[in-house]
Amino acid sequence: MYKPFYSICLFAALNLSVLSYAQQRPIGVFDSGTGGLTVLEAMLALDVFNNKTGEQKPDGIPDFSGEYFHYLADQANMPYGNYAAAGKTAFLKEQILRCMKFLSVDTTYSIKKETTYVLQPKLTAKMIVVACNTATAYALPDIKKSVDSNIPVVGVIDAGCKAALNYQQMERGTVGVFATVGTVASEGYPKTLQLMASAVGLKNLSIVSQGGYGLAESIDRDWSFLADQVSKIRPEYKGPSLTHTQYRIDTALAAVYGFIKTGNSLLCEYDDQGNCTEMQLNDPVNYVRYHLVSLLEKMKREQYKEPLNTLILGCTHYPYMRDTIAQVLQELYDYKEGSGYRYRKVLSKKVCLIDPAVETAKEAYLSLRQLNSVGAKKNALQSTPKKDAFFIAVPNLDLPDLKLQSDGWFTYEYKYGRNEGADKKYVQFVPFDIKNISPETYERFRRALPLSYGTIMQVGIGSQIR
C-alpha cells in the first residue's frame, strides 16, 4: 500500500532534480556574428510578463533576470547571406549544426594562456535562441532535430512576421523585407507572411524584398566589404561598385543615393579627365543608402500599387542602423524631382520599422515558462551565481590548408570555396577579446546595446579595453 506513495515521491524528487539542474543551465543565443546581440539586448530589457504568474503584465522586474546566457557568434564563417549565391547552403547548414552542438552539450572551449590555448568546461544550454535570420531560414528544422528534444529552439522569422502583420491589420500597405541576400533567397519571410496573413484573414498582402548585400558585413567590419584604414580603391573589395555585375552603383542615381563622403566613407578612382571610373562603399551608412534606393527603384519598375509602409529589419545587424534607415527613408520620401516627388507613389510618409528582436524575446520567455525552468542565478544546488559567457568562432590555425587575409580571417575565396562533408574543424570557439572584436565594435555595443555591453564588460573584457 505504500508503493504508490513512494513512487509519487520519487517521481516528484526526480522532477525537482531535473528542474534544479535546468535552472543552473544557461540560455544559448546564436548568430553568425555580433548582430544577434540586438536579440540578447531585447531579452535583457524585456519586462512584459509577471515573473510569478506568467501573465502578460509588466511587474517592474526584467523577465530574464533569473537567467544567464551563453552567446555564440560564428564570426569566422560569416556572412551567412552569401552562401546561397555560392551554392553552398548544405555547407552552411553543416557549420550551423556544429555551432548548435557547441551550445547544446556539455563541452569545452579554448581560452588563451600566454602562448597556447587551454580547454575550459561549458554547460549545456537549456534552450537555444537562433538570433540569425539566415540560419533560421535554412536550418531551423534541422537545428530542432539536432538538439535534445527537451531543449526548446526559438527562431526570429516568425516573431518578425507577427509584428509586421499586427501593423498591417491597422494600416494596409506593402511589407518590405530588408535582409541578407541568403535570407531573401530562402523566401522564408514572404512564405511565413503569406501563411500568417491567410490565418488572420488578410488577403492580397503586398510584399517586396531587398537583399542588403554587404551591409551586415560592413557593420561587422568584414575586410571584403569595409576597411577602416584604406584611402583608395582596392582589389579585395566585394561590395557594390560601378563595375559590379549584380550590385552596380548607378551613376544616374548619384544625387538620389546621397552617399556621405567624409573621411574614407566613399572611395573613388578617376581617369585623366577627372571622371569617376570606379566607386566603392566604405561605410555602413552608404550601404543603407544604396540598398534603400535600390528597393524603391524596384518598386517603381514593378509598379507596386501599395506604398511601402512596413519594413522588417530581417537581419540582426540592421537594428544597429535603425536611426539611419529611418532618416534615409524620410529623405527619400521628400526627394523632389522637377515639380513632383520621386518616390511618393511607392513610399508612405510613415514607415513602421519592425525589429524582430522584441517579439523573439517574448517567444523565448513563453517557451522557457513552458519548459518550467525559469531559474534563479542562485539556488539550493548552486553556491555561486553562474556567469554569462560570450564566445566567437575564429579560424583554426592548426588546419594545414588554411587561407587567411591580412586581418587574420578567412579569405573570401576560401570561405565560400569549401564543401560539405570534409569533416574538418575549420574554427575553434574562444571568448570575446579585443583582438577578435575591434574596439570600434565594442564602442558600437556601448552606444547601441548598453545592457549587453555591460554584461560583456563584467566577464573580463572591460580590463582589456581600459
C-alpha positions in Angstrom: 0.0 0.0 0.0 3.0 2.3 0.4 4.4 1.7 -3.2 2.2 4.3 -4.9 3.1 7.0 -2.4 6.8 6.1 -2.7 6.6 6.2 -6.5 4.9 9.6 -6.4 7.6 11.0 -4.0 10.4 9.5 -6.2 8.8 11.0 -9.3 8.5 14.4 -7.7 12.1 14.2 -6.4 13.3 13.4 -9.9 11.4 16.2 -11.4 12.7 18.7 -8.8 16.2 17.4 -9.5 15.8 17.9 -13.3 14.3 21.3 -12.7 17.1 22.4 -10.4 19.6 21.2 -13.0 17.8 23.1 -15.7 17.7 26.2 -13.5 21.5 26.1 -13.4 22.0 26.0 -17.1 22.4 28.9 -19.5 20.2 30.1 -22.4 22.1 29.8 -25.6 21.9 32.7 -28.1 23.3 32.2 -31.6 24.1 34.4 -34.5 26.5 34.4 -37.4 28.2 37.5 -35.9 27.7 40.1 -33.3 24.3 41.3 -34.7 22.5 38.8 -32.5 23.4 40.9 -29.5 20.4 43.0 -30.5 18.2 40.0 -29.6 20.1 39.5 -26.3 19.6 43.2 -25.6 15.9 42.7 -26.0 15.9 39.7 -23.7 17.9 41.6 -21.0 15.5 44.6 -21.2 12.2 42.7 -21.5 9.6 43.4 -18.9 6.3 42.3 -20.4 5.3 39.5 -18.1 4.7 38.9 -14.4 7.5 36.6 -13.4 5.5 34.8 -10.7 2.3 34.2 -12.7 3.4 34.4 -16.3 0.6 36.9 -17.0 1.4 39.3 -19.8 1.7 42.3 -17.5 4.9 44.1 -16.5 6.0 43.7 -12.9 9.0 46.0 -12.8 11.4 43.1 -12.9 13.2 42.1 -16.1 11.7 38.9 -17.4 15.0 37.1 -17.8 16.5 38.5 -14.6 16.9 35.0 -13.1 18.8 33.6 -16.1 22.3 33.8 -17.6 23.4 33.5 -21.2 25.9 31.9 -23.4 26.2 33.9 -26.6 28.0 32.4 -29.7 29.0 34.4 -32.8 30.1 32.3 -35.8 32.2 35.2 -37.0 34.8 33.2 -38.9 32.1 31.8 -41.2 30.0 34.9 -41.6 28.4 36.5 -43.6 25.9 33.6 -43.9 23.9 35.5 -46.5 26.4 34.8 -49.3 26.5 31.0 -49.1 23.2 30.7 -51.1 24.7 32.7 -54.1 27.8 30.4 -54.0 25.6 27.3 -54.0 26.9 26.3 -50.6 23.7 26.1 -48.4 24.5 22.5 -47.5 27.9 23.5 -46.2 26.3 26.4 -44.3 23.9 24.1 -42.6 26.8 21.8 -41.6 28.6 24.7 -39.9 25.4 25.9 -38.2 24.9 22.4 -36.7 28.5 22.4 -35.4 27.7 25.6 -33.6 24.5 24.1 -32.2 26.5 21.1 -30.9 28.8 23.5 -29.1 25.8 25.2 -27.4 23.6 22.2 -26.7 26.0 19.8 -25.0 28.4 19.8 -22.1 31.7 20.5 -23.8 34.8 22.7 -23.7 36.1 25.9 -25.3 39.5 27.3 -25.8 41.0 30.1 -23.8 44.4 31.7 -24.5 47.0 31.3 -21.8 50.2 33.1 -22.7 51.3 31.3 -26.0 48.8 28.4 -26.1 45.1 27.6 -25.7 43.7 25.5 -22.8 40.3 24.0 -22.6 37.6 25.2 -20.2 34.3 23.4 -19.4 31.0 24.7 -20.6 27.5 23.7 -19.6 24.7 22.6 -21.9 22.2 25.3 -22.8 18.6 24.7 -21.6 17.2 26.5 -24.6 18.5 28.0 -27.8 17.5 31.3 -29.4 18.6 31.4 -33.1 19.0 35.1 -33.5 20.3 34.7 -37.1 17.6 35.2 -39.8 19.6 33.2 -42.4 20.2 30.3 -40.0 16.5 30.3 -39.1 15.5 30.3 -42.8 17.8 27.5 -43.9 18.3 25.3 -40.8 15.7 25.7 -38.1 14.0 22.3 -38.6 17.5 20.6 -38.7 18.6 22.5 -35.6 15.5 21.3 -33.7 16.3 17.7 -34.8 19.9 18.0 -33.9 19.5 19.0 -30.2 17.9 17.1 -27.3 14.1 17.1 -27.5 14.0 18.8 -24.1 15.8 21.9 -25.4 13.4 24.4 -27.0 14.6 26.2 -30.0 13.3 29.7 -30.9 13.9 31.4 -34.3 13.5 35.1 -35.3 11.4 34.9 -38.6 8.0 34.1 -37.1 8.4 36.8 -34.5 9.1 39.5 -37.1 6.2 38.4 -39.3 3.8 38.6 -36.4 4.8 42.1 -35.6 4.5 43.2 -39.3 1.1 41.7 -39.7 -0.1 43.4 -36.5 0.7 46.7 -38.1 -0.9 45.7 -41.4 -4.1 45.0 -39.7 -4.1 48.7 -38.7 -2.6 50.2 -41.8 -2.5 48.4 -45.1 0.5 48.9 -47.4 3.4 47.0 -48.8 5.6 45.0 -46.3 9.3 45.3 -47.1 11.7 42.6 -46.1 15.2 44.1 -45.7 17.5 41.1 -45.0 20.7 39.4 -46.1 20.9 38.0 -49.7 20.7 34.5 -48.3 17.6 35.2 -46.2 15.9 36.8 -49.2 16.8 33.9 -51.4 15.3 31.4 -48.9 11.9 33.3 -49.2 11.5 32.5 -45.5 9.8 35.8 -44.7 7.4 36.0 -47.7 6.2 32.4 -47.2 5.7 32.9 -43.5 4.0 36.3 -44.0 1.6 34.7 -46.5 0.7 31.8 -44.3 0.1 34.0 -41.2 -1.8 36.6 -43.3 -4.1 33.8 -44.5 -4.6 32.6 -41.0 -5.9 36.0 -39.8 -7.9 36.8 -43.0 -5.5 39.4 -44.6 -5.9 38.9 -48.3 -3.6 40.1 -51.2 -0.7 41.0 -48.9 1.8 43.1 -50.9 5.4 42.1 -50.2 8.8 43.4 -51.5 12.2 42.1 -50.6 15.7 43.6 -50.7 18.9 41.7 -50.1 21.3 44.1 -48.2 24.4 42.7 -49.9 27.4 43.8 -47.8 25.5 45.8 -45.1 25.9 43.3 -42.3 29.5 42.6 -43.3 30.3 46.3 -43.2 28.7 46.7 -39.8 31.0 43.8 -38.6 33.9 45.4 -40.5 34.5 42.4 -42.8 37.6 43.2 -44.8 35.9 42.2 -48.1 33.3 45.0 -47.6 34.9 47.6 -45.4 38.4 48.5 -44.4 39.0 51.2 -41.8 42.5 52.4 -42.9 42.2 52.4 -46.7 42.1 55.6 -48.7 41.8 54.3 -52.3 40.1 51.6 -54.4 41.3 48.1 -53.5 41.0 44.8 -55.4 39.9 42.7 -52.4 36.6 44.7 -52.1 33.4 42.7 -52.9 30.6 45.2 -52.3 28.5 47.3 -54.7 30.5 49.3 -57.2 30.3 50.9 -60.6 31.6 47.7 -62.2 29.9 45.1 -60.0 27.9 42.7 -62.3 25.0 42.3 -59.9 25.2 45.2 -57.4 26.0 48.1 -59.6 26.1 51.7 -58.4 24.0 53.6 -61.0 25.7 57.0 -61.7 22.3 58.3 -62.9 21.2 57.9 -59.3 24.2 59.6 -57.7 22.2 62.5 -56.3 19.4 60.2 -55.1 21.8 57.9 -53.2 23.2 60.9 -51.3 26.3 59.0 -50.3 28.3 60.5 -47.4 31.8 61.4 -48.5 33.5 62.3 -45.2 36.8 60.6 -44.5 37.1 57.4 -46.4 33.4 56.6 -46.4 33.3 56.6 -50.2 36.3 55.6 -52.3 36.6 56.7 -56.0 39.1 56.3 -58.8 39.3 58.9 -61.6 40.7 58.9 -65.1 42.8 61.7 -66.6 39.7 63.8 -67.4 38.5 63.6 -63.8 35.7 61.2 -64.5 35.0 58.6 -61.8 35.7 55.2 -63.2 35.2 53.1 -60.1 33.5 53.6 -56.7 33.4 51.6 -53.6 31.3 51.9 -50.4 33.3 52.0 -47.2 30.7 52.9 -44.5 27.6 51.1 -43.3 25.6 54.3 -43.9 26.4 54.3 -47.6 25.4 50.6 -47.8 22.0 51.6 -46.3 21.6 54.4 -48.8 22.5 52.2 -51.8 20.0 49.4 -50.8 17.0 51.6 -49.8 17.3 53.4 -53.1 17.6 50.1 -54.9 14.4 48.8 -53.1 12.3 51.8 -54.1 13.6 51.7 -57.7 12.5 48.1 -57.8 9.0 49.1 -56.6 8.8 51.8 -59.2 9.9 49.4 -62.0 7.4 46.7 -60.9 4.6 49.3 -60.4 3.7 48.4 -56.8 0.2 49.7 -56.1 0.5 49.8 -52.3 3.2 52.1 -50.9 5.9 50.7 -48.6 4.6 51.3 -45.0 6.3 48.4 -43.1 9.9 47.4 -43.2 11.1 44.2 -41.4 14.8 44.5 -40.4 15.3 40.9 -41.3 19.0 40.7 -40.2 20.1 41.1 -36.6 22.8 43.6 -37.6 20.3 46.0 -39.2 18.8 47.4 -36.0 22.2 49.0 -35.4 21.4 51.2 -38.3 17.7 51.8 -37.4 18.1 55.6 -37.0 20.0 55.8 -40.3 17.3 53.7 -42.1 14.5 55.9 -40.7 16.4 59.1 -41.7 17.1 57.9 -45.2 13.5 56.8 -45.8 12.4 60.3 -44.8 14.9 61.9 -47.1 13.7 59.7 -50.0 10.1 60.5 -49.2 10.9 64.2 -49.5 13.2 63.8 -52.6 11.9 66.2 -55.2 12.3 65.7 -58.9 11.0 68.5 -61.1 7.6 69.5 -59.8 6.9 66.2 -58.1 8.4 63.7 -55.7 10.4 60.7 -57.0 9.1 58.0 -54.6 5.8 59.1 -53.0 3.8 56.7 -55.1 5.7 53.7 -53.6 6.7 55.1 -50.2 4.5 56.1 -47.2 5.3 59.1 -45.1 5.4 56.9 -42.1 7.2 53.5 -42.3 6.9 51.2 -39.4 10.4 49.6 -38.8 10.0 46.1 -37.4 12.8 44.8 -35.2 12.0 41.0 -34.6 14.2 41.1 -31.5 11.5 42.1 -29.0 9.0 39.6 -30.4 11.7 36.9 -30.3 12.4 37.7 -26.7 8.7 37.3 -25.8 8.5 34.0 -27.6 11.7 32.8 -25.8 10.2 33.7 -22.4 7.0 31.8 -23.1 9.0 28.8 -24.2 11.0 29.0 -21.0 7.9 29.0 -18.9 6.5 26.0 -20.8 9.8 24.3 -20.0 9.1 25.2 -16.4 12.7 26.2 -15.8 12.6 30.0 -15.3 15.5 30.0 -12.9 17.5 32.0 -10.5 21.2 32.6 -10.7 21.4 31.3 -7.2 19.5 28.3 -5.8 19.9 25.4 -3.4 22.2 23.4 -5.6 24.3 26.3 -6.7 26.6 28.0 -4.2 27.8 30.8 -6.5 26.0 32.6 -9.4 26.7 31.3 -12.9 28.5 33.7 -15.3 27.3 34.9 -18.7 29.8 33.9 -21.4 30.4 35.3 -24.9 32.0 33.1 -27.5 33.3 33.7 -31.0 34.3 31.3 -33.8 37.9 32.1 -35.1 39.9 30.3 -37.8 41.5 27.1 -36.5 45.2 27.9 -37.1 46.1 24.2 -36.8 44.4 23.4 -40.1 47.1 23.0 -42.7 45.4 24.3 -45.9 44.0 27.5 -44.2 44.0 30.7 -46.3 43.7 33.9 -44.3 43.5 37.6 -45.2 45.9 40.1 -43.7 43.4 40.8 -40.9 43.5 37.1 -39.8 40.1 35.9 -41.1 39.4 33.5 -43.9 39.8 34.9 -47.5 36.5 35.3 -49.3 37.5 32.7 -51.9 38.5 30.1 -49.2 35.4 30.8 -47.1 32.9 30.2 -50.0 35.0 27.6 -51.8 34.6 25.0 -49.0 32.3 22.0 -49.5 30.2 19.9 -47.1 31.3 16.5 -45.9 35.0 17.3 -45.5 34.7 16.8 -41.7 37.3 19.5 -41.0 37.4 21.6 -37.9 37.6 25.0 -39.6 37.1 27.0 -36.4 37.6 27.0 -32.7 35.4 28.6 -30.2 37.1 31.2 -27.9 35.8 34.0 -25.6 35.4 37.6 -26.9 38.5 39.6 -26.6 40.0 42.8 -28.0 41.7 41.0 -30.9 38.8 39.0 -32.3 36.4 42.0 -32.0 37.6 45.5 -32.8 37.5 48.5 -30.3 35.2 50.2 -32.8 32.7 47.3 -32.5 32.8 47.5 -28.7 32.1 51.2 -28.9 29.1 50.4 -31.1 27.9 48.0 -28.4 28.3 50.7 -25.7 26.2 53.2 -27.6 23.5 50.9 -29.1 23.3 48.0 -26.6 24.1 49.2 -23.1 22.8 46.1 -21.3 24.7 43.7 -23.5 27.7 45.9 -23.3 27.6 46.0 -19.5 27.3 42.2 -19.4 30.3 41.7 -21.7 32.3 44.1 -19.6 31.6 42.1 -16.5 33.1 38.9 -17.9 36.6 40.2 -18.2 36.7 42.3 -21.4 36.5 45.6 -19.5 40.0 45.4 -18.2 41.4 44.7 -21.7 39.6 47.7 -23.2 40.6 50.1 -20.5 
